[in-house]
Amino acid sequence: MTNAFTRTPLWGTLFQDPYTAGEFSADSFCARMVQFEMAWTRALRESGAIEPDIAEMALAEITGFQPDPDALADASDVDGLPVPALVRQLRSSLPEDARVAVHSGATSQDVIDTAMVLTALAILSTFEGRCAELLRLLDDLNARFSDNPVSGRTRMQLALPIAAGDRIQSWRTPLAAHLGQLPELINAISVVQVGGAVGRRDLPNGAADAIAAGVAKSLGLRVSPVWHTDRSLMLDIGHWLTKVSGTLGKLGQDIALMAQQGIDEVQLDGAGGSSAMPHKQNPVRAELLIALARVVAGQQGILAQSMVHEQERSGASWAIEWMTLPAMFEATGAALNSADHLLKQIRHIGQRPAD
């Protein structure tokens, strides 16, 4: 869940990823909900469920729509979510007989779940590029320092000598694997939610399947079985974020240990200062990667509880996703940013020869 304390200027952007936060902002998420409503109205028209002239009137209204965020907030305090108020706003300027062209047969869950998918896809695409850049930085470090000796350690005890390249590969290999798995995850979650009131996808009468197909096509998604109460896709997203942040946490843990005075197997430029001990250079970014990894892992455990949906829809379990998954995305984004910063700080890896 987003922590207001770590979002204050006291911590800079250490715990933040402005890009990810922007994708989950009210404006961006509302735009994706409106995108769903636009696709729904088009699908109603194309399936013959509504008259073309009514559809065109509604589409014109949706195209120029500017939501009233204060009204959405006030309504959510009552309704538990913003969609009913959003639909009322979309319909408010339409003649009575044209209001049927907006949202008819859709549900709040259809809107929010599909908007969440669209948001996740946008962020994962950006994370793909960030992961690729980290691999490039690791390859550069490997090219410069791979043959330098490093003390191998098992259970934090001195073991056998290894090369710096061995340590670097222990960071690179899992990250490359996670990046390789991303296209499969993106494909798996690229599905529209069109389930209707109780997950039967049976409204509007006789046209539901065609409408689902039309909405999916319009949004660049595909149709799958209704996933109202099967939250596996959301958990799969969280699992990937947990693996990436965890891999970066291992990188951070190793560098923090390698940077200890007396071990000195990594040298960092611009390490953090101490208010009490001026001689110290704290590996701030490495420590941050450890903290973020542990928090994301903990949030994945909470997210997993959203799997327990009672009957045909759960307000409680559904809300767990809103409190955890965006926070996991931002923490992972912050970890990717800090890993980039940390790898660029490295000036040497390995033991230096004795004078």
ROTISE-165127 format. One record per residue (C-alpha): residue in one letter; x, y, z. Coordinates in pm, 1 decimal, padded with zeros to 6 digits, always signed. Layout:
! ROTISE-165127
A | X | Y | Z
...
! end
This chain:
! ROTISE-165127
M | +00000.0 | +00000.0 | +00000.0
T | +00133.8 | +00345.4 | -00083.7
N | +00309.1 | +00497.9 | +00214.7
A | +00248.9 | +00870.9 | +00251.4
F | +00560.6 | +00907.6 | +00469.0
T | +00802.5 | +00778.2 | +00204.6
R | +00636.9 | +01000.3 | -00055.4
T | +00732.4 | +01317.8 | +00129.8
P | +01035.9 | +01523.6 | +00017.0
L | +01226.7 | +01381.9 | +00316.6
W | +01329.9 | +01075.6 | +00114.2
G | +01375.4 | +01223.2 | -00231.0
T | +01273.7 | +00961.2 | -00489.2
L | +01435.7 | +00665.0 | -00311.4
F | +01104.9 | +00485.4 | -00259.2
Q | +00926.6 | +00632.7 | -00559.8
D | +00903.3 | +00577.9 | -00932.0
P | +00734.1 | +00885.5 | -01079.0
Y | +00657.2 | +00706.9 | -01406.5
T | +00474.8 | +00419.0 | -01237.9
A | +00294.8 | +00652.9 | -01000.4
G | +00178.4 | +00850.8 | -01302.2
E | +00037.6 | +00540.9 | -01469.7
F | -00170.0 | +00475.1 | -01156.9
S | -00273.7 | +00838.2 | -01112.4
A | -00642.9 | +00925.7 | -01110.4
D | -00612.9 | +01092.2 | -01450.6
S | -00439.2 | +00798.1 | -01619.0
F | -00656.7 | +00528.0 | -01467.0
C | -00973.1 | +00724.9 | -01537.2
A | -00862.0 | +00765.2 | -01898.6
R | -00830.1 | +00388.0 | -01927.8
M | -01174.6 | +00335.9 | -01777.1
V | -01313.6 | +00580.8 | -02033.0
Q | -01119.8 | +00391.8 | -02300.8
F | -01311.0 | +00080.0 | -02196.7
E | -01643.5 | +00265.2 | -02214.7
M | -01557.9 | +00390.7 | -02563.8
A | -01475.5 | +00036.5 | -02673.5
W | -01798.0 | -00090.7 | -02513.1
T | -02015.5 | +00159.9 | -02697.7
R | -01846.7 | +00073.9 | -03028.1
A | -01905.0 | -00295.1 | -02961.5
L | -02272.1 | -00229.6 | -02878.7
R | -02306.1 | -00055.6 | -03214.8
E | -02119.6 | -00319.8 | -03413.8
S | -02315.0 | -00604.8 | -03256.9
G | -02646.1 | -00436.7 | -03340.4
A | -02741.5 | -00406.4 | -02974.3
I | -02804.1 | -00031.3 | -03018.6
E | -02890.9 | +00192.0 | -03312.9
P | -02592.1 | +00347.3 | -03497.8
D | -02714.5 | +00705.4 | -03459.2
I | -02748.4 | +00666.3 | -03082.8
A | -02404.5 | +00507.6 | -03066.4
E | -02248.4 | +00793.4 | -03260.5
M | -02406.8 | +01045.3 | -03026.2
A | -02263.8 | +00861.3 | -02725.9
L | -01920.7 | +00820.3 | -02883.9
A | -01901.7 | +01192.5 | -02949.3
E | -01982.1 | +01258.7 | -02584.4
I | -01722.5 | +01007.3 | -02462.0
T | -01455.1 | +01147.1 | -02694.4
G | -01479.0 | +01493.5 | -02543.9
F | -01544.0 | +01376.7 | -02189.0
Q | -01365.9 | +01544.5 | -01898.0
P | -01440.6 | +01372.8 | -01567.4
D | -01513.8 | +01559.1 | -01245.4
P | -01260.0 | +01399.1 | -01008.7
D | -01411.6 | +01550.6 | -00694.3
A | -01748.6 | +01399.9 | -00778.7
L | -01585.3 | +01061.9 | -00841.6
A | -01413.4 | +01080.7 | -00503.5
D | -01731.8 | +01171.6 | -00320.5
A | -01923.3 | +00891.9 | -00491.2
S | -01653.6 | +00634.5 | -00414.1
D | -01695.1 | +00711.1 | -00045.5
V | -02053.5 | +00589.5 | -00087.5
D | -02031.2 | +00326.6 | -00364.0
G | -01689.4 | +00184.4 | -00278.7
L | -01555.4 | +00251.2 | -00629.5
P | -01572.4 | +00527.4 | -00891.8
V | -01742.4 | +00353.7 | -01184.2
P | -02110.9 | +00423.0 | -01105.7
A | -02036.1 | +00795.5 | -01078.4
L | -01821.7 | +00783.6 | -01393.3
V | -02109.8 | +00629.9 | -01587.1
R | -02351.2 | +00890.9 | -01452.5
Q | -02115.5 | +01164.9 | -01568.8
L | -02078.6 | +01007.3 | -01914.1
R | -02455.0 | +00983.7 | -01954.2
S | -02541.8 | +01319.8 | -01804.3
S | -02518.2 | +01522.9 | -02128.1
L | -02696.3 | +01265.2 | -02343.6
P | -03069.1 | +01260.3 | -02420.3
E | -03257.6 | +01001.5 | -02220.1
D | -03299.2 | +00763.8 | -02514.5
A | -02925.0 | +00774.6 | -02594.3
R | -02802.9 | +00684.4 | -02247.5
V | -02848.6 | +00316.3 | -02324.1
A | -02541.5 | +00346.0 | -02547.9
V | -02313.7 | +00395.2 | -02246.0
H | -02217.7 | +00099.0 | -02024.8
S | -02536.9 | -00101.8 | -02086.0
G | -02462.7 | -00464.8 | -01999.3
A | -02118.8 | -00382.5 | -01854.2
T | -02023.2 | -00383.7 | -01486.7
S | -01786.1 | -00190.7 | -01265.9
Q | -01565.9 | -00497.0 | -01247.1
D | -01544.9 | -00516.8 | -01626.9
V | -01427.6 | -00156.5 | -01632.3
I | -01177.6 | -00165.7 | -01345.4
D | -01024.8 | -00505.0 | -01424.0
T | -00971.8 | -00413.3 | -01788.5
A | -00824.1 | -00074.9 | -01693.2
M | -00590.4 | -00252.9 | -01452.0
V | -00475.4 | -00484.4 | -01731.4
L | -00409.8 | -00190.4 | -01963.4
T | -00212.6 | -00013.7 | -01690.5
A | -00007.6 | -00323.1 | -01612.5
L | +00074.5 | -00373.8 | -01980.1
A | +00198.8 | -00016.4 | -02015.9
I | +00423.5 | -00040.7 | -01710.0
L | +00559.3 | -00386.1 | -01791.5
S | +00659.4 | -00261.7 | -02135.5
T | +00862.8 | +00014.6 | -01969.0
F | +01012.6 | -00227.2 | -01716.1
E | +01123.3 | -00444.9 | -02006.4
G | +01345.9 | -00164.1 | -02129.7
R | +01481.7 | -00097.6 | -01781.2
C | +01572.3 | -00462.7 | -01729.6
A | +01749.1 | -00470.6 | -02066.6
E | +01953.2 | -00164.1 | -01965.2
L | +02057.5 | -00331.8 | -01638.5
L | +02177.3 | -00633.9 | -01834.2
R | +02382.7 | -00401.6 | -02053.0
L | +02540.2 | -00241.6 | -01745.7
L | +02618.2 | -00583.2 | -01597.1
D | +02777.6 | -00693.3 | -01923.5
D | +02993.7 | -00381.6 | -01914.9
L | +03105.1 | -00456.0 | -01558.1
N | +03178.3 | -00814.0 | -01655.8
A | +03391.0 | -00700.9 | -01949.5
R | +03594.2 | -00474.0 | -01720.5
F | +03632.4 | -00683.2 | -01408.4
S | +03542.3 | -01047.0 | -01481.3
D | +03888.2 | -01192.0 | -01414.0
N | +03950.8 | -01007.6 | -01087.5
P | +03966.2 | -01235.5 | -00781.7
V | +03687.0 | -01225.7 | -00525.1
S | +03644.9 | -01426.7 | -00207.8
G | +03371.4 | -01682.4 | -00249.7
R | +03151.5 | -01705.1 | +00057.1
T | +02890.5 | -01959.1 | +00156.6
R | +02661.2 | -01897.2 | +00451.4
M | +02853.6 | -01570.3 | +00485.8
Q | +03171.5 | -01760.8 | +00570.4
L | +03491.8 | -01759.9 | +00367.6
A | +03479.5 | -02044.5 | +00113.9
L | +03690.6 | -02079.0 | -00204.4
P | +03820.8 | -01809.5 | -00436.8
I | +03603.0 | -01709.5 | -00732.1
A | +03626.6 | -01446.1 | -01003.4
A | +03429.5 | -01124.0 | -01010.8
G | +03265.7 | -01254.0 | -01327.7
D | +03116.3 | -01541.9 | -01128.4
R | +02952.8 | -01298.1 | -00887.9
I | +02831.6 | -01076.1 | -01170.4
Q | +02679.5 | -01373.6 | -01350.7
S | +02488.8 | -01465.7 | -01033.8
W | +02319.8 | -01125.9 | -01067.2
R | +02276.4 | -01133.5 | -01442.6
T | +02146.3 | -01485.0 | -01505.0
P | +01817.2 | -01464.2 | -01310.6
L | +01746.9 | -01111.4 | -01433.1
A | +01789.9 | -01227.5 | -01792.5
A | +01554.3 | -01517.7 | -01719.8
H | +01288.3 | -01284.0 | -01579.4
L | +01320.8 | -01063.4 | -01886.7
G | +01286.1 | -01369.8 | -02108.2
Q | +00964.3 | -01468.2 | -01929.1
L | +00807.9 | -01125.8 | -01970.7
P | +00661.8 | -01174.5 | -02321.6
E | +00475.6 | -01483.1 | -02197.8
L | +00338.8 | -01289.3 | -01899.9
I | +00234.9 | -00997.7 | -02120.2
N | +00053.4 | -01235.8 | -02353.4
A | -00117.0 | -01413.2 | -02062.7
I | -00256.3 | -01095.7 | -01906.1
S | -00363.1 | -00929.5 | -02233.3
V | -00724.9 | -01028.3 | -02177.9
V | -01038.8 | -00822.9 | -02145.7
Q | -01275.6 | -00863.9 | -01852.8
V | -01631.8 | -00896.8 | -01978.9
G | -01824.9 | -01104.8 | -01731.3
G | -02145.7 | -00922.2 | -01662.7
A | -02327.2 | -00905.0 | -01334.2
V | -02250.1 | -01255.4 | -01206.9
G | -01973.6 | -01374.4 | -01437.0
R | -02195.5 | -01544.0 | -01695.1
R | -02124.0 | -01303.9 | -01982.5
D | -02491.4 | -01315.9 | -02078.8
L | -02583.8 | -00949.0 | -02127.2
P | -02683.5 | -00783.2 | -02355.1
N | -02903.9 | -01074.4 | -02454.0
G | -02768.1 | -01272.4 | -02745.6
A | -02485.6 | -01028.0 | -02815.6
A | -02251.6 | -01071.3 | -02518.4
D | -01987.9 | -01281.1 | -02696.1
A | -01977.3 | -01045.9 | -02993.8
I | -01950.5 | -00747.1 | -02763.9
A | -01667.8 | -00907.8 | -02566.0
A | -01482.0 | -00977.4 | -02889.9
G | -01540.5 | -00621.6 | -03009.9
V | -01416.6 | -00465.0 | -02686.5
A | -01108.6 | -00686.4 | -02685.4
K | -01022.5 | -00601.6 | -03044.5
S | -01067.5 | -00229.9 | -02986.4
L | -00832.9 | -00237.1 | -02685.2
G | -00570.0 | -00464.6 | -02837.7
L | -00662.0 | -00747.8 | -02601.8
R | -00819.9 | -01088.2 | -02649.8
V | -01117.8 | -01274.0 | -02504.8
S | -01062.2 | -01539.9 | -02240.3
P | -01289.7 | -01725.7 | -01999.2
V | -01439.2 | -01490.7 | -01741.9
W | -01194.0 | -01432.2 | -01457.0
H | -01424.2 | -01254.9 | -01211.3
T | -01320.6 | -01469.3 | -00916.3
D | -01002.6 | -01626.7 | -01055.1
R | -00738.5 | -01367.1 | -00972.5
S | -00448.4 | -01578.6 | -01095.5
L | -00346.7 | -01320.8 | -01355.9
M | -00305.3 | -01051.0 | -01093.7
L | -00102.5 | -01290.4 | -00880.8
D | +00115.4 | -01378.5 | -01181.2
I | +00194.4 | -01009.4 | -01229.9
G | +00287.3 | -00979.8 | -00863.1
H | +00501.4 | -01293.1 | -00887.0
W | +00705.4 | -01145.9 | -01172.3
L | +00751.7 | -00820.6 | -00981.1
T | +00859.8 | -01019.3 | -00675.6
K | +01117.8 | -01211.8 | -00875.8
V | +01263.6 | -00900.6 | -01035.4
S | +01280.3 | -00701.7 | -00712.6
G | +01415.4 | -01006.6 | -00529.9
T | +01691.3 | -01055.7 | -00784.5
L | +01785.1 | -00689.4 | -00748.5
G | +01773.7 | -00732.0 | -00370.4
K | +02029.7 | -01012.1 | -00396.2
L | +02250.2 | -00784.4 | -00607.5
G | +02214.9 | -00511.5 | -00344.8
Q | +02289.3 | -00750.1 | -00059.5
D | +02607.3 | -00873.8 | -00225.8
I | +02732.9 | -00525.0 | -00302.8
A | +02658.9 | -00404.8 | +00051.1
L | +02864.3 | -00692.6 | +00190.0
M | +03143.2 | -00648.1 | -00065.1
A | +03165.5 | -00279.2 | +00025.3
Q | +03233.1 | -00345.4 | +00394.6
Q | +03551.5 | -00192.4 | +00526.1
G | +03807.7 | -00466.8 | +00561.2
I | +03660.3 | -00656.9 | +00266.2
D | +03665.1 | -00376.4 | +00010.0
E | +03581.4 | -00590.2 | -00293.3
V | +03374.8 | -00317.2 | -00455.9
Q | +03442.5 | +00053.5 | -00480.5
L | +03150.9 | +00293.2 | -00525.6
D | +03145.8 | +00655.7 | -00629.8
G | +02903.9 | +00884.7 | -00448.7
A | +02813.0 | +00654.5 | -00162.1
G | +02605.9 | +00795.3 | +00122.9
G | +02743.6 | +01001.0 | +00408.3
S | +02691.4 | +00969.9 | +00782.8
S | +02584.7 | +01252.7 | +01016.1
A | +02799.3 | +01113.4 | +01300.3
M | +03089.7 | +00937.8 | +01129.3
P | +03239.7 | +01132.6 | +00840.5
H | +03472.2 | +00846.1 | +00746.4
K | +03180.5 | +00626.5 | +00639.0
Q | +03051.6 | +00571.6 | +00285.3
N | +02718.2 | +00396.9 | +00321.5
P | +02606.5 | +00183.0 | +00024.7
V | +02266.1 | +00351.4 | +00024.5
R | +02138.7 | +00223.9 | -00308.6
A | +02242.4 | -00132.3 | -00228.4
E | +02061.2 | -00116.8 | +00104.4
L | +01754.6 | +00026.7 | -00065.0
L | +01740.9 | -00268.0 | -00306.4
I | +01735.2 | -00506.1 | -00010.1
A | +01454.5 | -00315.3 | +00160.8
L | +01242.8 | -00286.7 | -00154.3
A | +01284.0 | -00657.7 | -00230.9
R | +01164.0 | -00755.7 | +00113.3
V | +00866.0 | -00521.5 | +00101.2
V | +00754.8 | -00643.3 | -00242.5
A | +00786.5 | -01004.4 | -00126.2
G | +00569.7 | -00925.7 | +00174.0
Q | +00309.3 | -00753.9 | -00042.5
Q | +00293.8 | -01059.0 | -00270.1
G | +00179.4 | -01258.7 | +00030.1
I | -00097.9 | -01005.5 | +00088.2
L | -00188.2 | -00999.4 | -00282.2
A | -00225.9 | -01378.3 | -00275.0
Q | -00514.0 | -01336.3 | -00031.7
S | -00713.0 | -01173.3 | -00312.4
M | -00750.4 | -01524.6 | -00456.2
V | -01015.6 | -01599.6 | -00193.5
H | -01322.0 | -01448.8 | -00362.3
E | -01651.0 | -01542.2 | -00205.9
Q | -01913.2 | -01659.8 | -00453.1
E | -01946.5 | -01450.7 | -00773.9
R | -01765.3 | -01131.5 | -00668.1
S | -01581.4 | -01005.9 | -00362.7
G | -01557.5 | -00641.5 | -00271.3
A | -01306.2 | -00715.7 | +00005.8
S | -01066.5 | -00939.3 | -00189.3
W | -01088.4 | -00715.5 | -00495.1
A | -00988.1 | -00413.0 | -00286.7
I | -00674.4 | -00595.5 | -00171.5
E | -00546.4 | -00577.2 | -00529.4
W | -00590.9 | -00199.4 | -00541.6
M | -00394.2 | -00157.1 | -00219.1
T | -00106.0 | -00390.9 | -00305.1
L | -00044.1 | -00433.1 | -00679.0
P | +00012.7 | -00061.5 | -00762.2
A | +00247.9 | -00034.9 | -00463.8
M | +00436.4 | -00344.3 | -00581.3
F | +00470.4 | -00192.3 | -00926.8
E | +00609.0 | +00132.2 | -00787.7
A | +00848.5 | -00040.8 | -00547.4
T | +00979.9 | -00254.4 | -00832.9
G | +01013.8 | +00054.6 | -01049.7
A | +01209.4 | +00224.4 | -00770.8
A | +01429.2 | -00085.0 | -00743.7
L | +01502.2 | -00084.1 | -01115.7
N | +01595.0 | +00284.2 | -01095.0
S | +01820.0 | +00232.1 | -00792.7
A | +01988.2 | -00070.4 | -00949.7
D | +02070.8 | +00142.4 | -01252.1
H | +02212.6 | +00412.1 | -01022.3
L | +02411.7 | +00157.6 | -00819.5
L | +02568.9 | -00020.2 | -01115.5
K | +02679.5 | +00315.3 | -01255.6
Q | +02844.3 | +00394.5 | -00919.2
I | +03074.7 | +00092.8 | -00938.4
R | +03434.4 | +00183.9 | -01015.4
H | +03603.4 | -00144.8 | -00930.9
I | +03506.0 | -00502.0 | -00842.7
G | +03752.1 | -00750.8 | -00697.9
Q | +04048.6 | -00765.4 | -00467.9
R | +04324.0 | -00520.5 | -00541.5
P | +04675.4 | -00661.1 | -00557.6
A | +04888.6 | -00606.9 | -00248.7
D | +05147.1 | -00329.1 | -00274.4
! end
